[in-house]
Amino acid sequence: MGKTLNFKAALLGGVLFVATMNAAQAADLLDDVTALLASHERIRAAEADLAAAAANEDVARGGYYPTVSATVNAGHETIATHQQQTSGVQGHTTTALRFNETDLSVSQLLYDFGSTDAQVDSAALTVSQSRAALEQTRQAVLLEALSAQFNLASAKRVLDYQQKSEDSIKRQTELENARVERGSGFSTDVLQAKTQLAGAQAARVRADGALKKSLNRYRAVFGKLPDDMSGLELPKLANVALPGSEEDLVDTALDQNPQVVVAAIAAQIADQAVKQSFADGYRPVVNAVAEQKWKDDVAGTKGQKNETVMKVEASFDFNMGWTAANTLKASKSGHSAATSRLKDTRDQIEEQARNAWQALETTKANAEFLKNQANIASEFLELARKERKLGQRSLIDVLSGETSLINAQAAADRAETDVAIAVLTVLNVMGKLDTSVLQ
């Protein structure tokens, strides 16, 4: 009874220790990912695009405000006048004066048939588009970071499995060789053991290469290598809300995926460009203008002169090369192109959503089967070792069983990683991937 209680206590302590370690590793990864999202150059570029779009919106809204123009000039003016007098004698007068003039005008847009409205709406849409593009970039970088972490952790564990297998087979080969030297073993068993050892060594080399490749990917994403490779584990994802069916995933993706949002806004911006082109090319601009001029000795007239003008003016420019028609045609073609790109983007996202769902379903089922395979391989190896001691199993059976177990464990581990990445991919295609998956 006491031994049972001690065993349960030890087991509970081990579970709590592992849970604590996983929580600590998840917290460390969360810190690394948070720092990455704050400093990644791709995200910084998207943030700069958003800031530029916001500034351009302010520029566009400036069209609603008055425009003040001030002109100051001074100089020397000479006016020579020739007049034919009634007597037939030609008269000649010359005035030379220093002058100065100050002009001030205020112009307020009254109506431009929607041109300024279209510019402002387009600028506001560009801000929304840049914000969606920033979110798309954040989620893409986050998916890359978490995938790099999970793949590295899996590659490290697979290498550990293969190293353990190689060490075990090497030890059994040495034992079998010693038995042959004592005359109680078989040379064929030694050769079989060496064959298994060569296979295990090759598997270990492949696993080491995969680990180095994963390290390179990790370095490319995070800009550094992990601080502690020995304690690298696969963090557990938080409970996340996944769609209940493939169709639910498709509907959510087509509605919330940032890539679809960006393409949809691009079509709206193109529509505003059509409105602006029509207003600029085929409609006048109506302004209210107030002008004040202060003149000293201007136009050959000595003395001060003040002029005040208040008016409403309509202006219309038309290029005889049919620039207005061509501009409107180009805008309509741009809108047609943006609409086609939106449809194509929706088709691509739907495909990605369906593939992500199928990948999630497949990896889940595959992980269960491989986990079961690893359990069966473990049971077989345990029995094979017992039967080997009783002389009922050959060495090759034991070695093959051990190789099968290691391969099954590595495959099950890889499958677990694939499930985690499949979950992240589903969240990404939904447009809902964020750091809360680690909390």
C-alpha positions in Angstrom: 0.0 0.0 0.0 2.8 2.4 0.9 4.7 1.6 -2.3 1.5 2.3 -4.3 1.0 5.7 -2.6 4.7 6.6 -3.2 4.4 5.6 -6.9 1.2 7.8 -7.3 2.9 10.7 -5.5 5.9 10.4 -7.8 3.7 10.2 -10.8 1.8 13.2 -9.8 5.0 15.1 -9.1 6.3 14.2 -12.5 3.1 15.4 -14.2 3.2 18.7 -12.3 6.9 19.1 -13.2 6.2 18.6 -16.9 3.2 20.9 -16.9 5.3 23.6 -15.2 8.1 23.1 -17.7 5.6 23.4 -20.6 4.1 26.5 -19.2 7.5 28.1 -18.7 8.5 27.2 -22.3 5.3 28.6 -23.6 5.9 31.9 -21.7 9.5 32.1 -23.1 8.2 31.5 -26.6 5.5 34.1 -26.2 8.1 36.6 -25.1 10.3 35.8 -28.2 7.3 36.0 -30.5 6.1 39.2 -29.0 9.5 40.8 -29.5 9.7 39.4 -33.1 6.3 41.0 -34.0 7.5 44.3 -32.6 10.8 44.3 -34.6 10.4 42.2 -37.8 11.3 44.3 -40.8 8.4 43.1 -42.8 6.0 44.3 -40.1 7.8 47.6 -39.8 7.4 48.1 -43.5 3.7 47.4 -43.2 3.4 49.8 -40.3 5.2 52.5 -42.3 2.7 51.9 -45.2 -0.1 52.4 -42.7 1.4 55.7 -41.4 1.9 56.9 -44.9 -1.7 56.1 -45.8 -3.0 57.9 -42.8 -0.9 61.0 -43.7 -2.3 60.9 -47.3 -5.8 60.8 -45.9 -5.1 64.0 -44.1 -3.7 65.4 -47.4 -6.9 64.5 -49.2 -9.2 66.0 -46.6 -7.3 69.3 -47.1 -9.3 69.7 -50.2 -12.3 70.7 -48.1 -10.5 73.6 -46.5 -9.8 77.1 -48.0 -6.6 77.8 -49.9 -4.8 81.1 -49.0 -2.4 82.6 -51.6 -0.2 85.6 -50.8 2.0 87.4 -53.4 4.4 90.3 -52.6 6.4 92.0 -55.3 8.4 95.2 -55.6 10.5 96.8 -58.3 10.9 99.6 -60.8 8.4 100.2 -63.5 8.9 102.4 -66.6 6.0 103.2 -68.9 6.5 105.0 -72.2 3.3 106.3 -73.8 3.1 107.5 -77.4 0.0 109.5 -78.4 -1.1 111.1 -81.7 -2.3 114.6 -80.9 -5.0 116.4 -83.0 -2.4 118.9 -84.3 -0.6 116.0 -85.9 2.3 116.3 -83.5 3.1 113.0 -81.8 3.2 113.3 -78.0 5.5 111.3 -75.8 5.4 110.8 -72.1 7.4 108.6 -69.8 6.8 107.6 -66.2 9.3 105.8 -64.0 8.3 104.8 -60.5 9.4 102.4 -57.9 6.4 100.2 -57.0 5.3 97.5 -54.6 2.1 95.4 -54.5 0.7 92.9 -52.0 -2.0 90.5 -53.1 -3.9 88.2 -50.8 -6.6 85.7 -52.0 -8.7 83.1 -50.3 -10.3 80.4 -52.4 -12.9 78.0 -51.0 -14.2 75.0 -52.9 -18.0 75.1 -53.2 -18.6 72.1 -55.5 -16.6 69.9 -57.8 -19.2 67.2 -58.5 -17.7 64.6 -56.1 -14.0 64.8 -57.1 -12.8 65.7 -53.6 -15.2 63.3 -52.0 -13.8 60.5 -54.1 -10.2 61.5 -53.2 -11.1 61.5 -49.5 -13.0 58.2 -49.7 -10.1 56.6 -51.7 -7.6 57.8 -49.1 -9.7 56.4 -46.2 -10.1 53.1 -48.0 -6.3 53.0 -48.5 -5.9 53.4 -44.7 -8.2 50.4 -44.1 -6.4 48.4 -46.8 -3.0 49.2 -45.2 -4.4 48.2 -41.8 -5.6 44.8 -43.3 -2.3 44.3 -45.0 -0.5 44.9 -41.7 -2.7 42.3 -40.0 -2.0 39.9 -42.9 1.7 40.5 -42.4 1.6 40.0 -38.6 -0.3 36.7 -39.0 2.1 35.5 -41.7 5.2 36.2 -39.6 3.5 34.6 -36.5 2.7 31.5 -38.5 6.3 31.3 -39.8 7.7 31.8 -36.2 5.5 29.2 -34.6 6.1 26.7 -37.4 9.8 27.3 -37.1 9.7 26.7 -33.3 7.5 23.5 -33.6 9.6 22.1 -36.5 12.8 22.7 -34.6 11.5 21.1 -31.4 10.3 18.0 -33.4 13.6 17.7 -35.3 15.5 17.8 -32.0 13.4 15.0 -30.5 13.7 12.9 -33.6 17.4 13.2 -33.4 17.3 12.2 -29.8 15.3 9.1 -30.8 17.7 8.2 -33.5 20.8 8.8 -31.3 19.2 6.6 -28.6 18.5 3.9 -31.2 22.1 4.0 -32.5 23.5 3.8 -29.0 21.3 0.8 -28.1 22.1 -1.1 -31.3 25.8 -0.4 -30.9 25.7 -1.7 -27.3 23.9 -4.9 -28.4 26.3 -5.4 -31.3 29.2 -5.2 -28.9 27.5 -7.7 -26.5 26.8 -10.1 -29.4 30.4 -9.8 -30.6 31.6 -10.7 -27.1 29.3 -13.8 -27.1 30.9 -14.9 -30.4 34.3 -14.5 -29.0 33.3 -16.6 -26.0 31.9 -19.2 -28.4 28.3 -18.8 -27.3 27.1 -16.6 -30.2 26.7 -16.6 -33.9 28.7 -14.6 -36.4 25.6 -14.1 -38.5 23.9 -12.4 -35.6 26.9 -10.0 -35.4 26.6 -9.2 -39.1 22.9 -8.6 -38.7 23.5 -6.3 -35.8 26.1 -4.4 -37.8 23.6 -4.1 -40.6 21.0 -2.6 -38.2 23.7 -0.4 -36.8 24.6 1.0 -40.2 20.9 1.7 -40.8 20.6 3.5 -37.4 23.7 5.6 -38.1 22.3 6.6 -41.5 19.0 7.6 -39.8 20.8 9.6 -37.2 22.8 11.5 -39.9 19.5 12.3 -41.7 17.9 13.5 -38.4 21.0 15.6 -37.7 20.7 17.2 -41.2 17.0 17.9 -40.6 17.8 19.5 -37.3 20.4 21.8 -38.9 17.9 22.8 -41.6 15.3 23.6 -38.9 17.9 25.6 -37.0 18.6 27.6 -40.2 14.9 28.3 -40.6 14.6 29.3 -36.9 17.6 31.7 -37.3 16.1 33.2 -40.5 12.8 34.0 -38.7 14.0 35.0 -35.2 17.4 36.4 -36.1 19.1 34.2 -33.5 19.4 30.6 -32.3 17.5 29.2 -29.3 19.1 29.9 -26.0 18.8 26.3 -24.7 18.6 23.4 -27.2 18.6 20.8 -24.5 15.3 21.9 -23.0 13.6 22.5 -26.3 10.1 21.1 -26.2 6.9 21.5 -28.3 4.7 24.1 -26.5 1.1 23.2 -26.0 -1.4 25.3 -27.9 -4.1 27.0 -25.9 -7.7 25.9 -26.5 -8.7 27.7 -29.6 -12.1 28.0 -31.2 -12.0 26.1 -34.5 -14.9 26.0 -37.0 -17.3 23.1 -36.7 -17.1 22.2 -40.4 -15.3 22.8 -43.6 -18.1 25.1 -44.9 -17.9 27.1 -41.7 -14.2 27.6 -42.2 -14.7 28.6 -45.9 -17.4 31.2 -44.9 -15.2 32.7 -42.2 -12.1 32.8 -44.4 -14.0 34.5 -47.2 -15.3 37.1 -44.8 -12.3 37.8 -42.5 -9.1 36.7 -44.2 -7.0 39.8 -44.5 -5.9 38.9 -48.1 -9.6 38.9 -49.2 -10.1 42.2 -47.3 -7.2 43.8 -49.0 -8.4 42.7 -52.5 -12.0 43.9 -51.7 -10.8 47.3 -50.6 -8.6 47.5 -53.8 -11.8 47.1 -55.9 -13.5 49.9 -53.8 -10.5 52.2 -54.3 -10.7 51.6 -58.1 -14.4 52.5 -58.1 -13.6 55.8 -56.4 -10.9 56.4 -59.1 -13.7 56.1 -61.7 -15.8 58.7 -59.9 -12.9 61.1 -59.6 -11.9 60.7 -63.2 -15.4 61.5 -64.4 -15.7 64.6 -62.2 -12.3 65.9 -63.1 -12.7 65.3 -66.8 -16.3 66.3 -67.5 -17.4 68.7 -64.8 -16.4 72.2 -63.7 -15.0 73.3 -60.4 -16.9 76.0 -58.5 -15.0 78.1 -56.0 -15.8 81.1 -53.9 -12.9 83.6 -54.1 -12.0 86.7 -52.1 -9.1 88.9 -53.1 -7.5 91.9 -51.6 -4.8 93.9 -53.3 -2.7 96.8 -51.9 -0.9 98.8 -54.6 1.7 101.6 -54.3 2.7 103.4 -57.4 1.5 100.6 -59.7 0.9 100.9 -63.4 2.5 104.3 -63.7 0.0 105.9 -61.3 1.5 107.5 -58.3 -0.2 106.9 -55.0 -1.9 104.1 -53.1 -4.7 102.0 -54.5 -6.6 99.2 -52.8 -8.8 96.6 -54.6 -11.3 94.2 -53.0 -12.9 91.4 -55.1 -15.4 88.8 -53.9 -16.7 86.4 -56.5 -17.9 82.9 -57.4 -16.1 81.4 -60.3 -16.5 78.1 -62.3 -13.6 76.8 -64.2 -13.4 73.9 -66.6 -10.3 72.6 -68.4 -10.6 70.3 -71.4 -7.6 68.8 -73.2 -8.2 68.5 -76.9 -6.2 65.3 -77.0 -9.2 63.6 -75.3 -7.3 63.1 -72.1 -10.5 63.1 -70.0 -11.9 60.3 -72.0 -8.7 58.2 -71.9 -8.3 58.8 -68.2 -11.9 57.7 -67.5 -11.3 54.6 -69.7 -8.1 53.8 -67.8 -10.0 54.1 -64.5 -12.8 51.8 -65.6 -10.2 49.2 -66.8 -8.5 49.5 -63.5 -11.7 48.8 -61.7 -12.4 45.8 -63.9 -9.0 44.5 -63.1 -9.4 45.0 -59.4 -12.8 43.2 -59.5 -11.2 40.2 -61.3 -8.4 40.0 -58.8 -10.9 40.0 -55.9 -12.7 37.1 -57.5 -9.4 35.2 -58.0 -8.3 35.9 -54.5 -11.6 34.6 -53.1 -11.1 31.4 -55.2 -7.6 31.0 -53.9 -8.6 31.6 -50.2 -11.5 29.1 -50.6 -9.0 26.5 -51.9 -6.6 27.3 -49.0 -9.4 27.0 -46.5 -10.5 23.6 -47.8 -7.0 22.3 -48.0 -6.3 23.5 -44.5 -9.4 21.7 -43.2 -8.4 18.5 -45.0 -4.9 18.8 -43.7 -6.2 19.2 -40.1 -8.5 16.2 -40.4 -5.8 14.1 -42.0 -3.0 15.0 -39.6 -5.3 14.3 -36.6 -6.2 10.8 -37.9 -2.7 10.1 -38.9 -1.4 11.2 -35.4 -3.8 8.8 -33.7 -2.8 5.9 -35.9 0.9 6.6 -35.5 0.6 6.9 -31.8 -1.1 3.5 -31.7 1.6 2.1 -33.9 4.3 3.4 -31.5 2.4 1.8 -28.5 2.2 -1.6 -30.3 5.9 -1.4 -31.4 6.8 -0.7 -27.7 4.8 -3.7 -26.5 6.3 -5.9 -29.2 9.9 -4.9 -28.3 9.3 -5.5 -24.6 8.0 -9.1 -25.4 10.8 -9.7 -27.9 13.5 -8.8 -25.4 11.9 -11.2 -22.9 11.7 -14.0 -25.5 15.3 -13.3 -26.5 16.5 -14.0 -23.0 14.6 -17.2 -23.1 16.2 -18.1 -26.4 12.9 -17.9 -28.3 13.7 -14.9 -30.4 16.7 -14.1 -32.6 18.8 -11.0 -32.3 17.5 -9.6 -35.6 14.0 -9.7 -34.2 15.0 -7.6 -31.3 17.0 -5.2 -33.4 14.2 -4.9 -36.0 11.7 -4.3 -33.2 13.8 -1.5 -31.7 14.3 0.1 -35.1 10.5 -0.1 -35.7 9.8 1.5 -32.3 12.2 4.4 -32.9 10.8 5.0 -36.4 7.2 4.8 -35.0 8.1 7.2 -32.2 9.7 9.7 -34.6 6.7 9.5 -37.0 4.3 10.0 -34.1 6.2 13.0 -32.9 6.3 14.5 -36.4 2.6 13.8 -36.7 1.9 15.7 -33.4 3.9 18.6 -34.8 1.9 18.5 -38.1 -1.4 18.7 -36.1 -0.2 21.8 -34.3 0.9 23.5 -37.5 -2.4 22.4 -39.2 -4.3 24.1 -36.4 -2.2 27.3 -36.8 -2.8 27.2 -40.6 -6.6 27.0 -40.1 -6.5 30.0 -37.8 -4.3 31.8 -40.3 -6.6 31.2 -43.2 -9.5 32.3 -41.0 -7.7 35.6 -40.3 -7.7 34.8 -36.5 -4.1 33.8 -35.7 -2.6 35.8 -32.8 -0.4 35.2 -29.8 -3.3 34.1 -27.7 -2.7 30.6 -29.0 0.3 30.4 -26.6 -1.5 31.8 -23.5 
